[in-house]
Amino acid sequence: MRLLLSLVLLPGLAGAAAIDPPAPAPVSAAPAAVLQLEPYRRTVAVRVMANGTPGLFALDTAAGHTIASPEFAAAAGCKPWGELGGFTMTGKHLGMPRCDGLAFTVGGHRLRAPVAGVMQVAELFAKDAPPIEGLLALDAFGGQTITIDFAGGKLYVETPASAAQRIAGASEVPISLSREVQGVALAVNVEVPTPQGIARFELDSGNGGTVLVSKPYARLFGLDPEAEGPQQATIEVAPGIVVHALAFTPGMNIDGNLGMPFLKDWIVTLDLKEGRMWLRRNPVPAPPGMGVPPPPKA
């Protein structure tokens, strides 16, 4: 759920097929940290702490920048000022105060968001969403290599040695890093090949139940851009990695979006310094409800 480009979530259903590489050797090199993830609605979240004040942040790979509630920002001693502004993926303008140097810990591991937004975020998921104090975005890991095991409930902050072992035998997939909001934000776009060129699909763990293809790109994936409901789609993300999905084709200011119906099936390693990504099929089944679309509206 990218704060600045993808706050609107639509129901959908997806899965992925791939040519699985051989099982990897165990990673013997210790990572810098192992952060525990827990289910939150159809995605995952982390328990955070700032000056003795606990909170729950959803892990949102497409939020761009980390966001904290006014109460959590105050507990962290992060004073709101100015404004961060942008647009959702459907074109809605969104602005909020900023606070600089938001410092907190996850399982004792120190993290810092250089420039965080300050607002209540639970309502961005749904009106009935359980209480949550913020969104943890990739900006808190800028310049580092991390591995996210969504189904297994772990985020590894890698060392060079652990990263090298983690990606051994995994499939590298071309990506580009997105630095919006005057360079403050950090997100990942998967470079998906089409007959006309590269379409960029944002990697979005905040999108709990959908795969989205923007109208101008729909026909390149065999989809009807005017259809209002879900359509069966087959999207080859990279050789041997194919998403079979019920996709939607809304009007958006991005090319496409790969949410939790795709991510739950993969162990994802991101080099956020060099702009590289590796995928390995997750041998662990996703927890019940993860990446599952909401029921159709009556």
C-alpha positions as CSV (number, residue, x, y, z in Angstrom):
1,M,0.0,0.0,0.0
2,R,2.0,2.9,-1.2
3,L,1.1,5.9,0.8
4,L,1.8,8.3,-2.1
5,L,0.7,6.0,-4.9
6,S,-1.5,3.2,-3.7
7,L,-3.8,3.7,-0.8
8,V,-6.8,2.2,-2.5
9,L,-7.1,-1.6,-2.1
10,L,-9.3,-3.7,-4.4
11,P,-10.3,-7.3,-4.0
12,G,-8.4,-9.8,-6.0
13,L,-7.0,-13.3,-6.1
14,A,-3.5,-14.4,-7.3
15,G,-1.0,-17.1,-7.3
16,A,2.3,-17.8,-9.0
17,A,3.9,-20.6,-10.9
18,A,7.6,-21.0,-11.2
19,I,10.4,-23.4,-12.2
20,D,11.7,-24.1,-8.7
21,P,15.5,-24.1,-8.2
22,P,17.1,-26.8,-6.1
23,A,16.6,-26.4,-2.3
24,P,19.2,-24.0,-1.0
25,A,21.9,-24.9,1.5
26,P,21.3,-23.6,5.0
27,V,22.4,-20.1,5.7
28,S,25.2,-20.5,8.2
29,A,26.4,-16.9,8.3
30,A,24.5,-14.9,10.9
31,P,22.5,-11.9,9.7
32,A,22.8,-8.5,11.4
33,A,19.3,-9.0,12.8
34,V,16.2,-11.2,12.5
35,L,12.9,-9.2,12.9
36,Q,9.8,-11.1,13.7
37,L,6.7,-10.5,11.5
38,E,3.1,-11.3,12.5
39,P,-0.1,-11.5,10.5
40,Y,-2.1,-8.3,10.2
41,R,-5.3,-8.5,8.2
42,R,-4.1,-10.0,4.9
43,T,-0.5,-8.9,5.3
44,V,2.2,-8.7,8.0
45,A,3.3,-6.3,10.8
46,V,6.1,-5.8,13.3
47,R,6.1,-4.9,17.0
48,V,8.1,-1.6,17.5
49,M,9.2,0.2,20.5
50,A,10.2,3.9,21.2
51,N,11.3,5.1,24.6
52,G,9.3,2.3,26.3
53,T,6.2,2.9,24.2
54,P,5.1,-0.2,22.1
55,G,3.4,-0.1,18.8
56,L,2.3,-2.2,15.9
57,F,3.5,-1.1,12.4
58,A,2.3,-2.8,9.2
59,L,5.2,-3.7,6.9
60,D,4.5,-1.8,3.7
61,T,7.1,-2.2,1.0
62,A,5.4,0.4,-1.2
63,A,4.6,3.1,1.4
64,G,7.7,5.0,0.3
65,H,8.4,6.5,3.7
66,T,7.6,5.3,7.2
67,I,4.6,6.7,8.9
68,A,3.8,7.0,12.6
69,S,0.7,8.0,14.5
70,P,0.9,11.4,16.3
71,E,0.9,9.5,19.6
72,F,3.8,7.2,18.6
73,A,5.8,10.1,17.1
74,A,5.4,12.0,20.3
75,A,6.6,9.0,22.3
76,A,9.7,8.8,20.0
77,G,10.4,12.5,20.5
78,C,9.9,13.1,16.8
79,K,8.3,16.6,16.5
80,P,5.9,17.1,13.5
81,W,6.5,20.0,11.2
82,G,6.1,21.0,7.6
83,E,4.3,18.6,5.2
84,L,4.9,15.6,3.0
85,G,2.6,15.5,0.1
86,G,1.8,13.4,-3.0
87,F,-0.8,11.4,-4.7
88,T,-2.3,8.0,-4.3
89,M,-2.1,5.6,-7.3
90,T,-5.6,6.7,-8.3
91,G,-4.7,10.3,-8.3
92,K,-6.0,11.5,-5.0
93,H,-3.8,14.1,-3.3
94,L,-2.7,13.3,0.2
95,G,-0.7,15.4,2.6
96,M,0.5,15.0,6.2
97,P,3.0,16.5,8.7
98,R,6.5,15.2,8.7
99,C,8.9,14.4,11.5
100,D,12.6,13.9,11.0
101,G,14.8,11.1,12.4
102,L,12.1,8.8,13.7
103,A,14.0,6.3,15.9
104,F,12.6,3.1,17.2
105,T,13.5,-0.6,17.7
106,V,12.2,-3.9,16.5
107,G,13.1,-6.8,18.7
108,G,16.0,-4.7,20.1
109,H,17.3,-3.8,16.6
110,R,17.6,-0.1,16.0
111,L,15.9,1.4,13.0
112,R,15.6,5.0,11.9
113,A,13.3,6.6,9.3
114,P,15.1,9.7,8.0
115,V,11.8,11.6,7.2
116,A,8.6,10.0,8.5
117,G,5.0,11.0,7.9
118,V,2.7,11.6,10.9
119,M,-0.9,10.5,10.6
120,Q,-3.3,7.8,11.7
121,V,-3.1,4.9,9.3
122,A,-5.5,2.1,10.3
123,E,-8.3,3.7,8.3
124,L,-6.2,3.5,5.2
125,F,-6.6,-0.3,5.4
126,A,-10.3,-0.4,6.3
127,K,-12.7,1.4,8.6
128,D,-12.8,-1.7,10.8
129,A,-9.1,-2.4,10.8
130,P,-7.5,-3.3,14.1
131,P,-5.6,-0.5,15.9
132,I,-2.1,0.1,14.4
133,E,0.4,2.8,15.1
134,G,2.1,3.2,11.7
135,L,3.6,1.8,8.5
136,L,7.2,0.5,8.3
137,A,8.5,1.3,4.8
138,L,11.8,0.5,3.0
139,D,13.3,3.9,3.8
140,A,14.2,2.5,7.3
141,F,16.4,0.0,5.5
142,G,18.0,2.3,2.9
143,G,21.4,1.2,1.7
144,Q,21.0,-2.3,3.3
145,T,20.2,-5.7,2.1
146,I,17.2,-7.4,3.6
147,T,15.3,-10.6,3.1
148,I,11.6,-10.9,3.7
149,D,10.0,-14.3,4.4
150,F,6.3,-13.3,4.5
151,A,4.9,-16.8,5.1
152,G,7.7,-17.7,7.6
153,G,7.2,-14.5,9.5
154,K,10.8,-13.2,9.5
155,L,12.7,-10.2,8.1
156,Y,16.4,-10.6,7.9
157,V,18.8,-7.6,7.9
158,E,21.6,-9.2,6.1
159,T,25.4,-9.0,6.4
160,P,27.4,-9.4,3.2
161,A,28.1,-13.0,4.1
162,S,24.5,-13.9,5.0
163,A,23.2,-12.2,1.9
164,A,25.6,-14.1,-0.4
165,Q,24.4,-17.4,1.1
166,R,20.7,-16.3,1.0
167,I,20.7,-15.6,-2.7
168,A,22.7,-18.6,-3.7
169,G,20.6,-20.4,-6.3
170,A,17.7,-17.8,-6.1
171,S,16.3,-16.1,-9.2
172,E,17.4,-12.5,-9.8
173,V,14.6,-10.4,-11.1
174,P,15.3,-6.9,-12.6
175,I,14.0,-4.0,-10.5
176,S,14.4,-0.3,-10.3
177,L,14.3,1.8,-7.1
178,S,11.8,4.6,-6.8
179,R,12.8,7.8,-4.9
180,E,9.8,10.0,-4.8
181,V,8.9,12.9,-2.5
182,Q,12.0,14.8,-3.4
183,G,14.2,11.7,-2.8
184,V,12.7,11.0,0.7
185,A,10.7,7.9,-0.3
186,L,12.1,4.4,-1.2
187,A,10.1,1.7,-3.0
188,V,10.8,-1.1,-5.5
189,N,9.4,-1.5,-9.0
190,V,9.7,-4.9,-10.7
191,E,10.6,-4.5,-14.4
192,V,8.0,-6.7,-16.2
193,P,8.7,-7.4,-19.9
194,T,6.0,-6.7,-22.5
195,P,6.0,-6.8,-26.3
196,Q,6.2,-3.0,-26.3
197,G,8.9,-2.6,-23.5
198,I,9.2,-2.7,-19.8
199,A,6.2,-2.2,-17.5
200,R,7.0,-1.4,-13.9
201,F,4.9,-3.1,-11.2
202,E,5.4,-1.8,-7.7
203,L,6.1,-4.4,-5.0
204,D,3.5,-3.8,-2.4
205,S,3.1,-5.8,0.8
206,G,0.6,-3.2,2.0
207,N,-1.8,-4.4,-0.7
208,G,-3.2,-7.4,1.0
209,G,-5.4,-8.9,-1.6
210,T,-4.9,-7.7,-5.2
211,V,-2.9,-7.7,-8.4
212,L,-3.5,-4.5,-10.4
213,V,-2.7,-3.6,-14.0
214,S,-3.3,0.0,-15.1
215,K,-5.7,0.5,-18.0
216,P,-3.1,1.7,-20.6
217,Y,-1.2,-1.6,-20.1
218,A,-4.1,-4.0,-19.7
219,R,-4.2,-5.2,-23.3
220,L,-0.5,-6.1,-23.2
221,F,-1.4,-8.7,-20.6
222,G,-4.6,-9.9,-22.4
223,L,-6.9,-7.9,-20.2
224,D,-9.9,-5.7,-21.1
225,P,-9.1,-2.2,-19.8
226,E,-12.8,-1.4,-19.6
227,A,-13.9,-4.4,-17.4
228,E,-15.0,-3.3,-14.0
229,G,-14.5,-6.6,-12.2
230,P,-11.7,-9.1,-11.9
231,Q,-10.2,-10.9,-14.9
232,Q,-8.0,-13.9,-15.1
233,A,-4.5,-12.8,-15.9
234,T,-1.2,-14.5,-16.6
235,I,1.8,-12.2,-16.0
236,E,5.3,-13.4,-16.6
237,V,7.3,-11.4,-14.1
238,A,10.6,-13.0,-15.2
239,P,11.6,-16.3,-16.9
240,G,10.2,-19.1,-14.8
241,I,8.2,-16.8,-12.6
242,V,4.6,-16.4,-13.7
243,V,1.7,-14.9,-11.8
244,H,-1.7,-16.5,-12.4
245,A,-4.1,-14.0,-11.0
246,L,-7.6,-12.5,-10.9
247,A,-6.4,-9.0,-11.7
248,F,-8.2,-5.6,-11.8
249,T,-7.6,-2.9,-14.4
250,P,-8.3,0.5,-12.7
251,G,-7.1,3.8,-13.9
252,M,-3.8,4.5,-12.1
253,N,-0.7,6.7,-12.4
254,I,1.5,3.6,-12.1
255,D,1.9,0.7,-14.5
256,G,0.9,-2.1,-12.1
257,N,1.0,-3.4,-8.6
258,L,2.0,-6.8,-7.1
259,G,0.5,-7.3,-3.7
260,M,0.4,-10.1,-1.1
261,P,-1.3,-12.7,-3.3
262,F,2.1,-12.8,-5.1
263,L,4.5,-12.0,-2.3
264,K,3.2,-14.6,0.2
265,D,4.6,-17.4,-2.1
266,W,8.2,-16.0,-2.2
267,I,11.2,-15.3,-0.1
268,V,12.3,-11.9,-1.3
269,T,15.9,-10.5,-1.0
270,L,16.3,-6.8,-1.7
271,D,19.6,-5.0,-2.1
272,L,18.5,-1.5,-1.4
273,K,21.9,0.0,-2.2
274,E,22.5,-1.5,-5.6
275,G,18.9,-1.9,-6.7
276,R,18.7,-5.7,-7.1
277,M,16.2,-8.4,-6.1
278,W,16.2,-12.2,-5.8
279,L,13.2,-14.5,-5.4
280,R,13.0,-18.0,-4.1
281,R,9.8,-20.0,-3.9
282,N,8.8,-20.2,-0.2
283,P,8.6,-23.8,1.0
284,V,6.4,-22.6,3.9
285,P,2.6,-22.3,3.2
286,A,1.2,-18.8,4.0
287,P,-0.8,-18.4,7.2
288,P,-4.6,-18.6,6.8
289,G,-6.0,-15.3,5.3
290,M,-2.6,-14.0,4.1
291,G,-3.0,-12.6,0.6
292,V,-6.6,-13.7,0.4
293,P,-9.1,-11.2,-1.2
294,P,-11.9,-9.8,0.9
295,P,-15.4,-11.2,0.2
296,P,-17.3,-9.5,-2.7
297,K,-19.4,-6.6,-1.7
298,A,-23.1,-7.4,-1.4
